[in-house]
Amino acid sequence: MKLPLFDSTLRRAVVVLVASFLASCASNHGRFAELVAPPAGKAVVYIYRIDRHFGARTEVAPNIRLNYESIGTLLRGGYLRVEVVPGPVQVAIFSFEKGDETYWRSVSSAIVSLNLAPNSTHFVEFTLGEVQFSFREATYDVAVRSLPELRQLN
């Protein structure tokens, strides 16, 4: 007598169901879920990347520095979340290509200065177009519309 669990059709259906479930879990891994409040007495900065042109150069991956300390590379479709001590903070982008740090450094628009209050959340947006970029502080409303499409890089 054959048990229904060992029926090949049922077995295939179970395998497909489990595979579909695992694929959906994997595809959402690292995706933005919600804003996480800073720990007491700290501030949080979200730095994220939006590519406005489908053909935007994917090899352009700026290194992000917070007060001259590297915190990560801002890849296409991603964001960095950083907890920091309140006060003045400088967020800057530096070229990651071939170790060259002079190109971005020479552009004043590659630096965003923030003054962070305790328990505050701030947003910095890197937008890459076909031939130009922008790097600026973003409002809460702009950021929460953009972040759900991105994945966390750190």
C-alpha positions as CSV (number, residue, x, y, z in Angstrom):
1,M,0.0,0.0,0.0
2,K,1.3,3.4,-1.0
3,L,1.0,6.4,1.4
4,P,-0.2,9.6,-0.3
5,L,2.8,11.5,1.0
6,F,5.0,9.4,-1.3
7,D,2.9,10.0,-4.3
8,S,5.2,11.7,-6.9
9,T,2.6,14.4,-7.8
10,L,2.1,15.4,-4.1
11,R,5.9,15.3,-3.5
12,R,6.5,17.6,-6.5
13,A,3.8,20.0,-5.3
14,V,5.4,20.1,-1.8
15,V,8.9,20.7,-3.3
16,V,7.5,23.6,-5.5
17,L,5.7,25.1,-2.6
18,V,8.8,25.0,-0.3
19,A,11.1,26.3,-3.1
20,S,8.7,29.2,-3.8
21,F,8.6,30.1,-0.1
22,L,12.4,30.0,0.2
23,A,12.8,32.1,-3.0
24,S,10.4,34.8,-1.6
25,C,12.3,34.9,1.6
26,A,15.7,35.2,-0.2
27,S,14.4,38.0,-2.5
28,N,13.4,40.2,0.5
29,H,16.6,39.6,2.4
30,G,18.2,42.9,3.4
31,R,15.3,45.0,2.0
32,F,14.3,48.1,3.9
33,A,11.5,47.2,6.3
34,E,11.0,50.3,8.4
35,L,12.9,53.2,10.0
36,V,14.7,52.1,13.2
37,A,14.9,54.8,15.8
38,P,18.4,55.7,17.1
39,P,19.5,54.4,20.5
40,A,19.0,56.9,23.4
41,G,21.3,59.9,23.0
42,K,22.5,59.0,19.5
43,A,21.5,60.0,16.0
44,V,21.0,58.0,12.8
45,V,21.9,58.8,9.2
46,Y,20.5,56.9,6.3
47,I,22.6,57.3,3.1
48,Y,21.0,55.9,0.0
49,R,21.4,55.7,-3.7
50,I,18.9,56.3,-6.5
51,D,19.8,55.7,-10.1
52,R,17.6,58.0,-12.3
53,H,18.7,56.6,-15.6
54,F,18.3,52.9,-16.6
55,G,21.8,53.0,-18.2
56,A,23.4,54.7,-15.1
57,R,27.0,53.4,-14.8
58,T,26.9,50.6,-12.3
59,E,30.7,50.7,-11.9
60,V,30.4,54.1,-10.2
61,A,30.3,53.0,-6.6
62,P,31.3,55.8,-4.3
63,N,33.0,55.1,-1.0
64,I,31.0,56.9,1.8
65,R,32.9,58.6,4.5
66,L,31.5,60.0,7.7
67,N,33.9,62.6,9.3
68,Y,36.8,61.2,7.1
69,E,36.1,57.5,8.2
70,S,35.0,55.1,5.5
71,I,31.7,53.5,6.4
72,G,31.1,51.5,3.1
73,T,30.5,51.6,-0.6
74,L,27.2,52.8,-1.9
75,L,26.2,50.3,-4.5
76,R,23.2,50.6,-6.9
77,G,19.9,50.0,-5.2
78,G,21.3,50.2,-1.7
79,Y,21.5,52.2,1.5
80,L,23.7,52.5,4.6
81,R,22.4,53.1,8.1
82,V,24.8,54.6,10.5
83,E,24.4,55.4,14.2
84,V,26.5,58.4,15.3
85,V,27.2,60.7,18.2
86,P,25.2,63.9,17.9
87,G,26.9,67.1,16.7
88,P,28.3,68.3,13.4
89,V,28.9,65.5,10.9
90,Q,30.3,65.6,7.4
91,V,29.2,62.9,4.9
92,A,31.3,62.7,1.8
93,I,31.6,60.6,-1.3
94,F,35.0,59.4,-2.7
95,S,35.6,57.5,-5.9
96,F,36.0,53.8,-5.3
97,E,37.4,53.2,-8.8
98,K,41.2,52.3,-8.9
99,G,41.8,53.8,-5.4
100,D,41.4,57.3,-6.9
101,E,40.1,59.8,-4.2
102,T,40.8,63.0,-6.1
103,Y,37.9,63.2,-8.5
104,W,35.1,63.3,-5.9
105,R,37.1,65.3,-3.4
106,S,37.5,68.2,-5.8
107,V,33.7,68.6,-6.2
108,S,32.1,70.6,-3.4
109,S,28.7,69.0,-4.1
110,A,30.2,65.7,-3.0
111,I,30.0,66.8,0.7
112,V,26.9,67.1,2.9
113,S,27.3,68.8,6.3
114,L,24.7,67.9,9.0
115,N,24.2,69.1,12.5
116,L,22.7,66.1,14.3
117,A,20.6,66.5,17.4
118,P,20.3,63.6,19.9
119,N,17.6,61.0,19.0
120,S,17.2,62.4,15.5
121,T,17.1,60.7,12.1
122,H,18.6,62.3,8.9
123,F,18.7,61.2,5.2
124,V,21.4,61.8,2.5
125,E,20.5,60.9,-1.1
126,F,23.0,60.1,-3.8
127,T,21.3,60.3,-7.2
128,L,23.2,59.1,-10.3
129,G,22.0,60.2,-13.7
130,E,23.4,59.4,-17.1
131,V,26.1,62.1,-17.0
132,Q,25.8,63.8,-13.6
133,F,25.1,63.1,-9.9
134,S,23.7,64.9,-6.9
135,F,24.5,64.3,-3.3
136,R,22.2,66.1,-0.8
137,E,20.3,65.9,2.4
138,A,16.8,64.5,1.8
139,T,13.6,65.2,3.6
140,Y,11.8,62.5,5.5
141,D,9.0,62.4,2.9
142,V,11.4,61.9,0.0
143,A,13.4,59.3,1.8
144,V,10.5,57.1,3.0
145,R,9.2,56.9,-0.6
146,S,12.7,55.8,-1.9
147,L,14.0,53.5,0.9
148,P,11.5,50.6,0.5
149,E,12.9,49.8,-2.9
150,L,16.5,49.5,-1.5
151,R,18.5,46.9,0.3
152,Q,20.8,47.5,3.3
153,L,24.5,47.4,2.5
154,N,25.9,47.3,6.1
